[in-house]
Each structure stands twice: as C-alpha cells, then as structure tokens.
Amino acid sequence: MKFHRAPDTIQKLSLLDDSTTFEPAGDQPRTESSAKRANQLPCISNVSTPKGAVPMMKTMITTACERNCFYCPFRAGRGKTQRVTVKPEELASTFDQYQRAGIAKGLFLSSGIIKGSVTTQDKILDTVEIIRRKYQYDGFIHLKIMPGAEYDQVYRAMELADRVSINLEGPTQERLNALAPKKDFAGELLQRLAWAHQIRQSGVRASSVTQFVVGAVGDTDLELLSISEKLYRQMGLTRAYYSGFHPVADTPFENLNPTIPIRELRLYQSSFLLRDYGWSVEELPFEASGSLRLDVDPKRAWADIYLRQSPVEIMHATRDQLMRIPGIGPRSADTILKARRQRRLTDISQLRALGIHAPEQTAPYILLNGHQPPIQLSLF
C-alpha cells in the first residue's frame, strides 16, 4: 500500500519502532515483545487478545523525557537516545491509514514526559480525540496515564480508551525511589489507580492495568504480589504486568544482571491465582526470602504441601476445591461438576475424555471413587 503522507512521519515511526518493546498491552506479555510480523510497517506488533492475535500499533508521542528513571532508555540525559516527537494530527492520520488498510486493528499509545505530565497527557488525549472524532475509529485503544495526570484527564482517557495503564513500576515507595527517584508512589501513581476505580464505578467502561519492573532493586515476589492483591481487591485492577528488568547501556543500571524469565512466569501464575482463583497472598508458598520457587509452579508447590497427604475426592469436591488441584482450572472444574451429575468418575481416562489436559498431573492429589489413581513415574 502507498501512503500519501510526508515521508518524515513513517521515518519517525521507524525510529520509534522498538520504543514500546517492554510495554505489554495484551494477554500474553511474555511473548509480545517477540511477536513481530514479517515485512511489517513500523510500530506494529502482534498482541494476544481473547479473540486471537491482533496486529496493534504500539508507539509513543515522544521519546524525550524530563524524568531520570535509572532503568529507562528514555531517561533525561541519556546521550544514546534519539529523541523523536510525533504531533497528534500526524500520528492520528497515520494510524487511520494503518487501520483502514487492515495493518493495525488497535492502538497502544504511551509517551515520555516533556513540559510536565499534564501537557504530555494532553498530547495523548488530543491524538485519541482526533482518532475517535475525525476518523470515527471505534476499535480497541489502550492509553498510558502519565504520573501526576489530573483527575479530568484520567476521566477523559477512560471515556476514550478501552484500557488505561497506570504503571507503579515498584511495589513500594522505597523500591520506586531506587528505580525512579522523581516519582511519588502514593501521590502520583497509586492515587490515579484509585481514581480509575472510582471512574469505572460511575459507569465509564475502560479497564485499568499496572506494570512493575521486576528484579532491578531487590524487590521480592511477596512485595509484588501483596500490592497486586490489594489492587485486585480494592481498585478493580484488570491485571498486573511483571516486566523483568533488562539492563540498558548508558543508564545507572547498565551493569546489573537481567531478571531471569522464569521469575516473570512464576509471578504471572501467582497473580492469576489471586485474580481468578480466589487465593490470598498468605496461601502462596513463598520461601523465607519472600521469593517463589522457580523449579515448580506455585499451585503445584502448594498442592505438594497440602494435598499429597490429603487428596481431594473428585466426586465430592466443591468447585473451589477442584480448582486447587494442579491441572484443573475453572473450565475443567465446571466440566467435572456437570459430568459427575450424570455418572460416577472412577478412572483417570474419564478425566481425559472430559478434555482435561494431562490428567496424570492430577493423580498425586486426587481420589477417584475413594482410590488414588496410579501415578506414572517419570523415566528421567
């Protein structure tokens, strides 16, 4: 497709192409950064949604920033960063061409902070106002809320967008101080998440998410999951993203070790237990250091402690009890409840026939008709 645009807009977007690599927007954040499409135009990534992978335009208003976050490639004073700014009208126009051509089916828009958070937030809002009003786009939009944005800006962002991000970055003020010394945990960030919850209760539909930088400043899994639980319970958070730290050259953290990917995975698994399974932080199997075990997922680690000696009878367990069993989630639990009203479940092959993936994983933790099914030992 030929774009009837000044070439400098596409050139700017080319320079912004990797700017949101570690800004997750979809349901599979651990694969999102590598989900690029072949022969694509700049700033397009495949983002996982409940309806499948969707090509989304992920970009920024500007890579200029007046904050000095120690881990960030866009921090003030970093000489290696090429500063690029796109005006609201040209960004909106280019997105309109992308989406009309079927190249982009959604937008994720972030920004560095320049001339203050309020001014920057206005640029984000101006861009989306044009997209919604002038170009009549009614599809998915995910917007970043700047630290220190005003209440009315948060409200308008939630009217315009389907999802907003208010990134805490650290789980406490102490951790945030070590990551981003110019940011105020409670005043600039947590307050905006509280506003988003209030606004949503008034009938505005947009969901809210947050993101943490994991592993750069001694943060523990217990700290991260404790604040996540609070946000799920008290502020209606849709999800927490856990982005493992990656060192960036020419920043104060350039010589720190990256966070190993398995830690991200364990945090996500635990977060879903809090959000979707009704668990509490106190039930998660932390080690004395406040870390999760890396060698086994948290649900199995819990089951090894509590269910191996007291396995669950499949025919009598409640839905919540069924969902405590490794290998059984909400859908599987509902399938079992429906099936056992019609017949007795006495063999592990029946669980497989119900669509339960790898039912052998459940064997150490269950009883079928009063008996534990045979456990196939690993050959390795």
N, C-alpha and C positions, 0 to 999 in steps of 0.2 A: 504494500500500500504506500502511495506517495502522500506525504503530509504537506499541505500548503501552509507551512509555518516558517518563520525565520529559522535558519539552521542553528542559531545560538541556543534556542530552547532545548532541542534534543542534545546538543553538546553539553549544556548544563546538567541535564538529567543523566548523561553518561558519566559525568564526574560525581554525581550523587548515587550512582548505581549500587555501591556497597555500603551506603551510609546507614541503612537500617538492618544490616545483617543480623545483629543481635537484639533486634526489637521484634519479638514474636507477636503475631497477630491472629493466629489460627489455633486449631485444636491439636496439632502435632508440632509443638515448638521445637522439639529436639531434632526434627528433620527439616524444618522450614528453611534454615539458613543454607542448606544444600539443595533445595528444591527449585533450582533454576531450570528454565526451559531453553532448549536449543534454539539458536537463531532468533532469540527474543530481542525486543527493544529494551532500552534501559529502564531500570526500576520495576521490572515485572518479576514476580515470584509466584510459584505455586503454593497456595495456602490451603491447608486442610480444613474443611468445614463438614458439618453433619451430612451435607449433600454431595460430598466428594471434594476433590482438589479443584480449587478455583484460581485462575490467574488474577493476581491482585497487583495494583500499582502501589508500591511501598516507597515513600520518598520523604523529603524534608523541605521546609520553606527555606532554611538556611543552615549551612554548616558553621557559620560564625557563632560564637558563644562567649558571653562575659563571665560565665561560671568557671571554676577551676577544678572540677571533679577529677580526682587523682587517676582514675582508671580510664577516662574517656578520650577517644581520639579527637574530639572536637573542643577540648578544654582550651580556655583562654591561654594564649602564649605559646601554643604548640606550633612550632615552625613547619612541621611536616604536613600539616593540614592545609589543603587547598580550600579556601573559603569561597563558597558558591551560594548565591541567593537567587531564588526564583520568585517573581512577582505573582500575586494571587491570580490575576487575569490570565497570564501565560500558562501557569500551572493548571488552572481550571480548564482552559481551552485545550491543552494537550491531553489531559485526562479525558475530556469529551471525545476527542478523536480516537484515543485508545479504546474507550468503551464502545463507541459506535462501530469500530472495526472488529469488535469481539476480542481484542487483545487483552483488555482488563475488564474484570467483572466485579471489581471492588476497589476501594481506596483505603490505604493506611497512611495517615499524614502526621508527621512529627516535626520537630524543629529544634535547632539550637536557640539559645536565648540572647537576643540583642536588643538594646534600648529598653530593657526591662521585660518582665514576664507578661505584663498586661498588654504592652504593644505587640509582643510576639504572638500572644493568644489571639489578638485582633486579626493578625495576618492569617492565622489558621482559619478563623471563623469567616473572614472575608472570602477566602478561597472556596470554602464549602458553601457559603451563601450563593456564590456565582454558579457552582456546580448544581445545586438544588434548584435555584430560581431561574437563572438564564438558560441552563442546559437541560432542565427538567429531569435530572437523573434521580431515580428513586431506589437505586440499589444500595448495597452494603457500603457503609463508611465507618471507619474506626479512627478516632481522633485522639491525639495526645493532649492532656491538660498540663499546662506549664505550672511548675511550683510557684505559688503566690498568685495564681489567676483569681480574678474577682468572682463573687457568687453569680452575678448575672452572666458572666462568660461561661461558667460551668453549666448553668441552666440552658443557655443558648446552644452550647456544644451538644448537650444531651437531647435537645429538640432536633438538631440537625443530623446527629450521628446515630448509628445503631449500637456502638460501643465506644466507651472512653477509657483511656489509660491514665491512671494517676500513680506514677511509679515511686514507691517508697525507697527503693534501692537497698537500704539497710533495715534490719528488723527492730533496731532501737536507735535512739539519738546518738548514743556512744558509737555504734557501728557506722552510722551515717556521717558523723564527724570525721571518722577515719577515711571514708570514701569521698565525701563531698562536703568540705568544711563550710561552704557558703549556703548550705541548705538547712532548713529548720524542719525537723521531723514532724512535730505536732502542729506547728503553726502553718507551714506552707504546704504540707503533703497530707497528713492524716486528716486534717480539717476538710480538705477537698473531697476525700473519700466519704466523710460523714455528710457533706453537702450532697454528694451524688446520691446517697441513700435517701436523704430527705426528698430530693427532687423526684426520684423514682417513685416514692410513696405518694407523691402528688399526681401521678398519672403519666409522667413522662417515661417513655418505654426503654430508653437506652440502658444497656448493662454497663457495669464498671469492672475493670480488672486492675491489677497492680503487677509490678515486676521487682524482683530482688537480684542484686549482683551477689553471686554466691562464691565464697571462698577466698576473697582477697584480704579481709581484715579480721580473721579469726571468728567470724560468725559461726554459730553452731546450728545444727539441724533443729534442736529443741527451740532455740530462739526464733528461727524462721517459721517453724510450724505453729508455735504458740501465737505469733501475731497473725498468721494465716487463719487459724481457727477463730480468733477474735473478729477478723474481718468477715469471714463467712457467716458467723452467728449474729454479729451486731450491725454490720453495714451492708449485708446482702451482696457481698462480692461474688462475681460470676466465677472468677478463677484467679489464682496466683501463678505467675510465671517465675521460674527459677533459672536464671541465666548464669551458667558457670563462667567465672572470671577468665578472661584471656588477656595476657599482657600485651600492651601496645607500646611500640617504640616511642621514645621522646615523651614519656609521661613518668611521673614519680613511681609508678608501679611496674615499669618495664622489665625489671629483673625478678619479679615474683613468679612463682610457678603457676601454670594454669590449673584450673579445677578439673579433676578427672570426670569424664562424662557420666560414670555410673552414679556419682553423687547426685547429679541432676535427676536421674531416673528414680532413685530412691525417694527423693523429695516429692516428685510428682506422684508416685504411688501412694505415699503417705498423705499427701494433700487430698487426693481423691477419696481416701478412706474417711477423712474428716468431712469433706463436702458431700459425698454421695452415699456413704455407708453409715453415717451417724456416729462414727467413732469420736472419741475425745483425745486430746493430746496425751493425757495421763495414761491411756491404754496403749500408746505406741511403744514398741520395745527399744527404747534408747539404751545405749551403753552409758557407762559412768561419765564419759566425757561430754555427753549431750549429743553424740553422733548416732546415726542409724547404722546398722550393719550393712556393709557393702556386698557381702557374699550371698545374701538371700533377701528376697523382697520382704517388706515389713509385715505383711499379712501372714506369710508363712513363718516368719520368726515368732510372731505372736502365737500362732497355732502350735508350733513346736513346744512352746511353754505350757499352753493351757488345754490343748485338745488331744495331744498324743496319749495322755493318761485318762482322758475323759472324752472319748469320741462321741460325735453327735449322731443320734439315730435319725436317719433321713425321713422315716415315716412319721415322726412326731415333732420334729424341729419347727420352730416358728420361722418366719421369713428372715428376721434379723439373725437368728442362729444359723440358718443356712448360709447367709452372706458372710459369716465369719469363717467359713470353710475355704481354704485355698482352692482356686479353680472354679468357684461358684460366685457369680455376681448377681445383680438384680434380675436380669432376664432369666438366668438359669434357675434362680430361686423361684421365680414365678412359674416357670415351666414345671419344676418339680412339684410345687403345690397343686397345680392343675392335674398333673399326671397321677398323683397319689390318691386323688379323689375317685379315680376310675379303677385303679389296680394297685396291688402291693409292689413295691420296688424291692427286689431281693437280690439283684445281681448288678454288677458294675456295667455289664453290657447294656442294661436298660438305661443307665445314665448316658452312655454314649449315643444310644438311639434317640435320646431326647435332645441331642445337639450339644451336650456339654463337652467342651474341648478338653482332651487329655484327662478323662476321669480318673485315670490311675493316680494322678496327683492328689486326688481327694482321699484315696484309700487309707492313708495312715490316720485320718481324722474323722472317719465316719463309721457308722454301723448300718448294715442293710439287713432288715429283719432280725435284729439282735446280734448279728455276727459281723466282724470286721472282714471286709473283702481281702483276698490275697494281695500282698504287696509285691510287685515285681522289682527285684533288686537291680540296681544299675550294674552294668558289666565293667564300668570304668570308674 
